[in-house]
Amino acid sequence: MAFEITDSNFNETISAGKPVVVDFWAPWCGPCKMVSPIIDELSETYAEKVIIGKVNVDENDDTCVDFGIRNIPTILFFKDGALVDKHVGAISKAQLAEKIETLL
């Protein structure tokens, strides 16, 4: 299961020393429901190497504003605490795994 990221732990999470993948989602979002099992599965696959988490956009306004999240799902990729990639919309498991591999 992916790690729950909130406004209060976001900065600490992206500065944890591992690459970080953040899925911005909402429970009412159809495409988010398609991506969610992929995020959960890859969070287990890469558990030792990458932090993979989810931000509920309905509950974490500050982080959404900070990163200009206007469409969901949006997936942000961080390395060494810096944003290095962004994907908006649904994504396949293979595509997401490829993007994660580039963080390693």
N, CA, C and O of each residue as an XYZ file, in Angstrom:
416
protein
N       0.848     -1.183      0.000
C       0.000      0.000      0.000
C       0.889      1.240      0.000
O       1.880      1.305      0.728
N       0.533      2.198     -0.803
C       1.313      3.429     -0.907
C       1.205      4.238      0.388
O       0.202      4.185      1.098
N       2.243      4.967      0.659
C       2.375      5.817      1.838
C       1.446      7.027      1.716
O       1.363      7.628      0.645
N       0.748      7.393      2.788
C      -0.120      8.569      2.751
C       0.715      9.819      3.018
O       1.350      9.949      4.064
N       0.701     10.719      2.063
C       1.446     11.974      2.173
C       0.433     13.095      2.393
O      -0.597     13.161      1.722
N       0.745     13.972      3.343
C      -0.146     15.074      3.685
C       0.625     16.390      3.629
O       1.842     16.401      3.443
N      -0.096     17.495      3.791
C       0.569     18.797      3.860
C       1.627     18.806      4.959
O       2.693     19.397      4.790
N       1.341     18.160      6.073
C       2.246     18.223      7.223
C       3.504     17.365      7.074
O       4.519     17.672      7.700
N       3.472     16.299      6.264
C       4.675     15.472      6.125
C       5.299     15.515      4.734
O       6.246     14.777      4.466
N       4.790     16.359      3.851
C       5.261     16.382      2.466
C       6.750     16.715      2.371
O       7.513     15.951      1.780
N       7.172     17.837      2.939
C       8.578     18.254      2.821
C       9.528     17.247      3.449
O      10.600     16.975      2.908
N       9.137     16.699      4.581
C       9.950     15.673      5.240
C      10.075     14.432      4.351
O      11.145     13.828      4.272
N       8.995     14.059      3.693
C       8.982     12.875      2.839
C       9.893     13.041      1.634
O      10.670     12.137      1.326
N       9.817     14.179      0.941
C      10.642     14.335     -0.265
C      12.112     14.573      0.062
O      12.965     14.512     -0.824
N      12.408     14.842      1.330
C      13.797     15.056      1.758
C      14.359     13.844      2.491
O      15.386     13.952      3.161
N      13.709     12.702      2.375
C      14.067     11.517      3.169
C      15.312     10.783      2.675
O      15.749      9.827      3.315
N      15.892     11.212      1.550
C      17.104     10.571      1.070
C      16.887      9.523     -0.009
O      17.852      9.003     -0.570
N      15.642      9.211     -0.305
C      15.310      8.277     -1.385
C      14.554      9.046     -2.458
O      13.977     10.098     -2.181
N      14.554      8.523     -3.689
C      13.654      9.101     -4.688
C      12.211      8.946     -4.198
O      11.881      8.003     -3.478
N      11.356      9.897     -4.607
C       9.963      9.893     -4.154
C       9.030     10.061     -5.350
O       9.259     10.904     -6.218
N       7.982      9.251     -5.382
C       6.930      9.344     -6.391
C       5.649      9.694     -5.643
O       5.258      9.002     -4.703
N       4.995     10.788     -6.075
C       3.802     11.268     -5.386
C       2.623     11.300     -6.356
O       2.655     11.989     -7.375
N       1.590     10.546     -6.019
C       0.358     10.485     -6.804
C      -0.674     11.416     -6.168
O      -1.103     11.187     -5.037
N      -1.068     12.456     -6.887
C      -2.140     13.363     -6.435
C      -3.451     12.801     -6.969
O      -3.599     12.619     -8.178
N      -4.406     12.524     -6.080
C      -5.630     11.814     -6.436
C      -6.804     12.325     -5.609
O      -6.642     13.147     -4.707
N      -7.989     11.818     -5.940
C      -9.197     12.069     -5.150
C     -10.095     10.835     -5.264
O     -10.079     10.153     -6.289
N     -10.875     10.546     -4.224
C     -11.722      9.348     -4.246
C     -12.803      9.374     -5.330
O     -13.283      8.315     -5.733
N     -13.191     10.538     -5.802
C     -14.255     10.660     -6.803
C     -13.723     10.639     -8.242
O     -14.510     10.711     -9.185
N     -12.427     10.543     -8.420
C     -11.770     10.640     -9.737
C     -11.660      9.267    -10.396
O     -10.963      8.386     -9.893
N     -12.346      9.089    -11.519
C     -12.309      7.819    -12.243
C     -10.919      7.378    -12.673
O     -10.516      6.259    -12.358
N     -10.158      8.233    -13.396
C      -8.804      7.840    -13.792
C      -7.898      7.546    -12.586
O      -7.001      6.707    -12.675
N      -8.131      8.234    -11.468
C      -7.345      7.973    -10.251
C      -7.577      6.546     -9.767
O      -6.652      5.885     -9.295
N      -8.817      6.077     -9.888
C      -9.148      4.721     -9.465
C      -8.452      3.682    -10.341
O      -8.165      2.576     -9.884
N      -8.180      4.036    -11.602
C      -7.459      3.131    -12.493
C      -5.976      3.086    -12.125
O      -5.349      2.030    -12.205
N      -5.422      4.212    -11.729
C      -3.994      4.305    -11.422
C      -3.674      3.786    -10.021
O      -2.576      3.280     -9.790
N      -4.597      3.900     -9.102
C      -4.353      3.554     -7.700
C      -3.783      2.150     -7.477
O      -2.815      2.017     -6.729
N      -4.339      1.090     -8.094
C      -3.759     -0.240     -7.867
C      -2.331     -0.360     -8.412
O      -1.512     -1.102     -7.869
N      -2.046      0.368     -9.476
C      -0.696      0.368    -10.043
C       0.273      1.014     -9.058
O       1.362      0.494     -8.814
N      -0.131      2.149     -8.495
C       0.692      2.842     -7.499
C       0.945      1.918     -6.309
O       2.079      1.799     -5.846
N      -0.104      1.266     -5.815
C       0.038      0.369     -4.666
C       0.984     -0.789     -4.975
O       1.839     -1.133     -4.159
N       0.827     -1.382     -6.142
C       1.675     -2.517     -6.515
C       3.134     -2.105     -6.644
O       4.027     -2.797     -6.155
N       3.372     -0.975     -7.303
C       4.758     -0.531     -7.480
C       5.372     -0.051     -6.167
O       6.591     -0.101     -6.002
N       4.542      0.412     -5.234
C       5.082      0.820     -3.931
C       5.656     -0.391     -3.202
O       6.619     -0.259     -2.446
N       5.081     -1.558     -3.419
C       5.618     -2.784     -2.822
C       6.863     -3.255     -3.575
O       7.845     -3.671     -2.961
N       6.816     -3.188     -4.897
C       7.946     -3.624     -5.716
C       9.206     -2.817     -5.415
O      10.301     -3.373     -5.336
N       9.046     -1.503     -5.247
C      10.192     -0.611     -5.055
C      10.364     -0.157     -3.601
O      11.033      0.843     -3.343
N       9.769     -0.879     -2.661
C       9.741     -0.447     -1.262
C      11.121     -0.127     -0.687
O      11.247      0.790      0.124
N      12.139     -0.855     -1.084
C      13.486     -0.642     -0.531
C      14.216      0.532     -1.185
O      15.159      1.075     -0.609
N      13.786      0.921     -2.378
C      14.538      1.910     -3.155
C      13.867      3.265     -3.300
O      14.545      4.287     -3.415
N      12.528      3.281     -3.297
C      11.773      4.492     -3.618
C      10.600      4.630     -2.650
O       9.963      3.641     -2.288
N      10.323      5.866     -2.236
C       9.111      6.137     -1.466
C       8.010      6.468     -2.475
O       8.139      7.406     -3.262
N       6.942      5.700     -2.443
C       5.810      5.949     -3.337
C       4.606      6.247     -2.459
O       4.209      5.430     -1.628
N       4.030      7.425     -2.654
C       2.926      7.837     -1.807
C       1.830      8.545     -2.565
O       1.947      8.827     -3.758
N       0.748      8.830     -1.833
C      -0.427      9.463     -2.421
C      -0.826     10.682     -1.599
O      -0.758     10.678     -0.370
N      -1.246     11.733     -2.317
C      -1.780     12.936     -1.689
C      -3.235     13.081     -2.119
O      -3.524     13.206     -3.309
N      -4.144     13.062     -1.159
C      -5.560     13.284     -1.442
C      -5.750     14.794     -1.642
O      -5.562     15.572     -0.707
N      -6.120     15.202     -2.852
C      -6.221     16.632     -3.167
C      -7.338     17.325     -2.401
O      -7.288     18.539     -2.199
N      -8.342     16.574     -1.972
C      -9.444     17.169     -1.213
C      -9.045     17.522      0.213
O      -9.701     18.343      0.854
N      -7.986     16.918      0.711
C      -7.586     17.100      2.107
C      -6.267     17.847      2.284
O      -5.882     18.134      3.417
N      -5.564     18.171      1.199
C      -4.224     18.752      1.295
C      -4.046     19.907      0.315
O      -3.274     19.819     -0.640
N      -4.766     20.974      0.567
C      -4.768     22.131     -0.333
C      -3.400     22.773     -0.499
O      -3.029     23.155     -1.608
N      -2.644     22.897      0.591
C      -1.373     23.621      0.531
C      -0.401     22.992     -0.461
O       0.192     23.694     -1.280
N      -0.238     21.691     -0.393
C       0.687     21.009     -1.295
C       0.210     21.114     -2.739
O       1.019     21.293     -3.649
N      -1.084     21.005     -2.951
C      -1.639     21.127     -4.307
C      -1.363     22.515     -4.884
O      -0.988     22.642     -6.050
N      -1.546     23.540     -4.079
C      -1.281     24.909     -4.527
C       0.207     25.091     -4.802
O       0.583     25.683     -5.815
N       1.053     24.588     -3.910
C       2.508     24.729     -4.066
C       3.001     24.163     -5.388
O       3.933     24.706     -5.980
N       2.391     23.077     -5.861
C       2.839     22.430     -7.088
C       1.896     22.650     -8.271
O       2.058     22.019     -9.316
N       0.924     23.530     -8.116
C       0.035     23.875     -9.220
C      -0.763     22.695     -9.746
O      -0.958     22.562    -10.954
N      -1.222     21.843     -8.850
C      -1.992     20.668     -9.272
C      -3.393     21.130     -9.674
O      -4.169     21.598     -8.841
N      -3.700     20.989    -10.960
C      -5.000     21.408    -11.487
C      -5.779     20.233    -12.072
O      -7.005     20.284    -12.174
N      -5.077     19.192    -12.448
C      -5.706     17.996    -13.017
C      -5.213     16.781    -12.248
O      -4.069     16.736    -11.797
N      -6.098     15.793    -12.104
C      -5.694     14.564    -11.441
C      -6.127     13.374    -12.279
O      -7.123     13.458    -12.998
N      -5.399     12.270    -12.200
C      -4.206     12.111    -11.399
C      -3.018     12.883    -11.979
O      -2.850     12.978    -13.195
N      -2.211     13.422    -11.090
C      -0.911     13.993    -11.442
C       0.114     13.263    -10.592
O      -0.060     13.116     -9.382
N       1.183     12.809    -11.231
C       2.237     12.102    -10.521
C       3.515     12.927    -10.640
O       3.961     13.246    -11.742
N       4.102     13.270     -9.480
C       5.349     14.021     -9.444
C       6.481     13.093     -9.014
O       6.293     12.196     -8.192
N       7.644     13.327     -9.581
C       8.823     12.510     -9.312
C       9.918     13.402     -8.735
O      10.296     14.402     -9.346
N      10.430     13.037     -7.553
C      11.447     13.823     -6.868
C      12.716     12.997     -6.699
O      12.667     11.799     -6.421
N      13.851     13.665     -6.873
C      15.143     13.044     -6.598
C      15.970     14.071     -5.843
O      16.064     15.227     -6.257
N      16.567     13.651     -4.737
C      17.355     14.549     -3.881
C      16.535     15.773     -3.472
O      17.072     16.875     -3.363
N      15.239     15.579     -3.246
C      14.364     16.646     -2.794
C      13.892     17.607     -3.868
O      13.143     18.539     -3.578
N      14.321     17.394     -5.109
C      13.954     18.298     -6.207
C      13.005     17.602     -7.187
O      13.147     16.413     -7.469
N      12.050     18.356     -7.691
C      11.121     17.849     -8.694
C      11.879     17.632     -9.997
O      12.492     18.562    -10.522
N      11.838     16.391    -10.529
C      12.575     16.084    -11.751
C      11.679     15.632    -12.910
O      12.123     15.609    -14.058
N      10.418     15.272    -12.618
C       9.524     14.832    -13.684
C       8.084     14.957    -13.201
O       7.814     15.019    -12.001
N       7.165     14.992    -14.172
C       5.746     15.139    -13.866
C       4.952     14.417    -14.946
O       5.287     14.490    -16.129
N       3.896     13.720    -14.530
C       2.992     13.072    -15.478
C       1.563     13.407    -15.077
O       1.186     13.251    -13.916
N       0.769     13.868    -16.035
C      -0.630     14.195    -15.784
C      -1.503     13.211    -16.552
O      -1.314     12.999    -17.750
N      -2.472     12.604    -15.839
C      -3.388     11.664    -16.463
C      -3.044     10.234    -16.105
O      -2.073      9.960    -15.400
N      -3.868      9.329    -16.611
C      -3.657      7.907    -16.353
C      -2.345      7.454    -16.998
O      -1.881      8.036    -17.979
N      -1.765      6.407    -16.424
C      -0.489      5.893    -16.916
C      -0.488      4.377    -16.731
O      -1.077      3.857    -15.784
N       0.175      3.683    -17.639
C       0.244      2.224    -17.512
C       1.318      1.844    -16.491
O       2.191      2.643    -16.152
N       1.228      0.623    -16.023
C       2.221      0.125    -15.066
C       3.623      0.158    -15.681
O       4.582      0.565    -15.024
N       3.738     -0.266    -16.930
C       5.047     -0.294    -17.601
C       5.635      1.114    -17.732
O       6.824      1.320    -17.489
N       4.802      2.071    -18.114
C       5.283      3.451    -18.251
C       5.721      4.014    -16.902
O       6.757      4.672    -16.807
N       4.941      3.759    -15.871
C       5.278      4.271    -14.552
C       6.550      3.608    -14.018
O       7.402      4.279    -13.436
N       6.677      2.319    -14.211
C       7.886      1.601    -13.771
C       9.120      2.156    -14.485
O      10.181      2.289    -13.875
N       8.986      2.474    -15.755
C      10.094      3.061    -16.518
C      10.518      4.400    -15.941
O      11.710      4.677    -15.804
N       9.534      5.234    -15.602
C       9.837      6.527    -15.007
C      10.505      6.366    -13.640
O      11.414      7.122    -13.298
N      10.056      5.386    -12.865
C      10.676      5.128    -11.557
C      12.120      4.670    -11.746
O      13.007      5.102    -11.010
N      12.359      3.812    -12.711
C      13.721      3.316    -12.959
C      14.677      4.461    -13.282
O      15.856      4.393    -12.934
N      14.191      5.508    -13.940
C      15.081      6.631    -14.260
C      15.469      7.419    -13.021
O      16.443      8.170    -13.053
N      14.730      7.266    -11.932
C      15.074      7.936    -10.676
C      16.220      7.237     -9.946
O      16.908      7.849     -9.129
N      16.419      5.956    -10.244
C      17.410      5.143     -9.505
C      18.818      5.307    -10.020
O      19.744      4.688     -9.495
